[in-house]
Amino acid sequence: MSENALPVFTKEMKATHTILVPSMLPFHFRLLRSALVSCGYKAEILENTGRDVIETGLKYVNSDICYPALLVIGQIISALESGKYDINKTAVILSQTGGGCRASNYIFLLRKGMEKAGFGNVPIISLNVNGMNAQPGFELNLSMLKKFMAAVIYGDTLMYLANKTRPYETIKGAVDELAGKWLHRLETAFMEGKAQAFSTMKQLSKALAEDFAAIPQKAEEKIKVGIVGEIYIKYAGLGNNNLEQFLQKQNCEYMLPGLLNFIMYCADTYLTDYKLYGGKFFKYGISKMVMMYLKRLEKIMLHALESTPFKPPASYEETKALAKGVIGYGNNMGEGWLLTAEMLELAKNGYNNIICAQPFGCLPNHIAGRGMLNKIKEIAENANILPIDYDSSASKVNQENRIKLMLATAE
């Protein structure tokens, strides 16, 4: 099929087509969907999981490809095959970084798989800020970006507070119930077009933190576990065999770095590359302004958490400083130096038991994750780091047994 013959998401389709969004972060993506709907689009987060998704991915994607790509493509094609959607009124969306990682090729891998599965007429939307694979009916404008970033801030705050309080709740289910109420409240704010205003973000973030701080807590010590790794595998239950649910059953307190960290890292990457290798000054200036905006958003979240008994996480700049002299900032493929820095930050804040979740064969993660373990342990002597590879053929039982051994060592 020639490039000109590829299905186009037209402006008219905005009113008629439902956009399917692969899932990754439960809180964040529910809010991102609301942000998208508030811009006039129809959208649905895919929740289909299990072995069927993996088998579908293996059927339509080469088994040697990046495991997150296999899962995301498998989830999309499995949903299209389910009969739940009108194929003539359906589109799909995928994020695209434009970096050196294989994630930049997901769109083309998905297109090839969908054509093979008989869904070649379904339009694919690329969500990126680089103008790649543009579709006339999908406009990523400044208003939409502001809403998306507001969703990230609320999602990070909600995820942090839930992870800090759930292990110690005196009434089982109280945290998840409160999280559900807040998600509904935030979704309503997006639909009313108010959620992205700075004044509203300050007000809602502060109220959110205060509500979670009021949940009755048990005064007890639990084993603390940090989770880092490749962005999809560390966040998505489909990618890490429901790692968070497993850790909840092990009676742990676990913590994940926020999505904002990764977004700031991506924006900061061009600033680093410009200083090291040169480039276009105009793009450097734009990246500078983006970083200033992101830091302003970060301050809203951190300020809201400061007014509660919970110690707020380190800022992006504080996390970045931990990597200085440990790994070069030019190591910015995939999660790059940020992966090393997040492990140091977690260990510094008491999460000495760290699971580094990575796709099998992910080179950036093996270098900046597994490859940095000895160096990290020289700095954080109590760090107990467990790298785990996730793949379609990896044994879930083996993965969980290794985690249990790590926890036993910590105990």
PyMOL commands that set and color helices and strands:
alter all, ss='L'
color gray80, all
select helices_A, chain A and resi 3-5+13-16+26-38+51-60+67-81+87-89+102-117+142-168+174-191+198-213+231-235+243-249+259-277+281-306+316-322+336-348+363-368+370-379+396-410
alter helices_A, ss='H'
color red, helices_A
select strands_A, chain A and resi 18-21+42-45+90-95+124-127+224-229+253-255+353-359+384-390
alter strands_A, ss='S'
color yellow, strands_A
deselect
rebuild
show_as cartoon
